[in-house]
Amino acid sequence: MAELPDRVRRRLAEVFGDTMPDVTRDELDDPRPADRERDEEWYRANRPPHHDRDR
């Protein structure tokens, strides 16, 4: 496949932005324990009613 002209690549980048981040989540340090605890509380509080809450 031929390389796209610069103007086309610039327009695609303008419309769609950067599709891949420079750093992915798995490359980052683990979140602080307080962040994990807060996130877990949020997920428990916002669990859909059709999911079993006894687990």
C-alpha positions in Angstrom: 0.0 0.0 0.0 1.4 3.4 -1.0 2.2 6.0 1.6 -0.5 8.7 2.0 0.4 12.3 0.9 1.2 14.7 3.8 -1.9 16.7 3.3 -4.1 13.6 3.6 -2.3 12.4 6.7 -2.6 15.9 8.3 -6.3 16.0 7.5 -6.9 12.5 9.0 -5.0 13.5 12.1 -7.1 16.7 12.4 -10.3 14.8 12.0 -9.6 11.7 14.1 -6.7 12.8 16.3 -4.1 10.5 17.6 -5.6 7.0 17.7 -2.9 5.4 19.9 -1.7 7.0 23.2 2.0 7.4 23.7 1.7 5.5 27.0 -0.8 2.8 27.7 -2.3 2.0 31.1 -0.3 -1.2 31.6 2.9 0.9 31.2 2.0 3.2 34.0 2.7 2.6 37.7 0.0 1.0 39.7 -2.4 3.5 41.1 -2.0 4.4 44.8 -3.9 2.1 47.2 -6.3 5.0 48.1 -7.2 5.4 44.4 -7.9 1.7 44.1 -10.0 1.6 47.2 -12.0 4.7 46.0 -12.5 3.1 42.6 -13.7 -0.2 44.1 -16.2 1.6 46.4 -17.5 3.5 43.3 -18.0 0.3 41.4 -19.7 -1.4 44.3 -22.1 1.6 44.8 -22.9 1.8 41.1 -23.3 -1.9 40.3 -26.4 -2.6 38.2 -29.2 -4.1 40.3 -29.3 -7.2 38.2 -25.8 -8.2 39.4 -25.5 -10.2 42.6 -24.5 -7.9 45.5 -23.7 -10.8 47.9 -20.3 -11.5 46.4 
